[in-house]
Amino acid sequence: MSQHTCGCGHDHGEKTEKAEEAKAKASTSASAYKILDTSEDEILDVHAIPHFVRHAAILGALASLNPGFALTIKAGHLPAPLLAQVEQLPGSFAYEVLVNGPEFWLVKITRESL
């Protein structure tokens, strides 16, 4: 990559191989991307989310799921209040307690329909 007089390292419009690659990637249609395979769910440790936004963050993540996809959360207690809020979301959800304490709880929440 050639640098010009300002020395910033950016090409500022000069054609480079990297710039062409970025342009090609940006123009790729959304249909070319595959839905992520969630057969091995990631576990979200809810303690990593600040308490004052915890439920909102989790509910937002669940609301964005397509049917058949799941989010597994790790909590310090059975998240009954959160599960009650999940019931208020559009569509339907199912949950399964994978680990039932006493050190922590793992709860898998699956979106069944929109």
N, C-alpha and C positions, 0 to 999 in steps of 0.2 A: 504494500500500500504506500502510495506516495503522499508525503505531507506537503502542505503548502506553507506560505510564509507565516501564518498565525501560529503554527506549531501545535495546534490542539490535538492532532492525531486523527481528526475526522476528515472525510474526503470532500465534504461540502459540494456534492454534486458530481464529482469526478466518478466516472464509471469504473467500478472495481468488480472483481469476481464475487466478493462477499456481498456487495450491494445487490448484484443481480440475483444471487441466491436468496437473499432476504425478500426481494420483490417477488420472486417465483413462489416462495412459501406463502407470502401474504395473499397472493392471488389464487391459491388453492381453494377450491370450493369446500364448504362445510361438509358436504356429503362424502368427501374423501376421508374424513376422520371417523374412526370406529368408536363405538360406545365402549367405555372402559369395562374390562372384565372384573366384576366384583365377587367372583366365586370365592376368593380369599379376602374377606373384608378386612379393612384397616380398623384398628381400634382407636377411638377418640377418647383420650383421658380427659374428662371434663375439668379436672383440676388445672389444666393448662389454660383454661379460659377464665378471664376475670369474672368473679361471682356476679357482679351487677349486670353483666350481659350474657351470662351463661345460657339461660333458657332461650333467650332470643336467638343466639347464635346457633344453638342446636335445632331449634324449630325452623330456622331459615334453611339450614342444611337439609333437614328432612323434607321441607316443602319443595326443595329443588330436585328431589329424587324422582326418577321415572319408576313406573310400576315394575316390581321384581327386584329392585335394588334395595340395599340395606345399609344401615349405619349401626355399628356396634359401639356402645359407649361404656366406659369404665367410670364408676362412681363410688363414692365412699359410703353410700346407702342405696337402698332400693329407690329409684327415682320416681316414686308414685306421683308427686305433684307434676313432674314433667310429662309423665305418661297421660295424665288427665288433660294436659294442654294439647298433647299430640292428638287426642280424640277430637279436638275442636278444629283441627286442620282440615282443609278440603280433601276429599278422597278418603281412602281407608288405609289403615296401618295395622300391622300385627306386631306383637313383640314376644320375645322369648328370653327368659332369664337363663343365661348360660352359666354364670357363677353366682351363687346366692350367698355371698358374704362368708364369714364375718369381716374379713379384711377389706374386701372390695366386692363390688357387683359388676358383672358384665351383662349388658342387656342389648340384644340385637333387635333393632326396630326396622321392619321391612315395609316398604310401600306396596300395597296390594292393588290400588287403583287410584286414578286421578280424581 
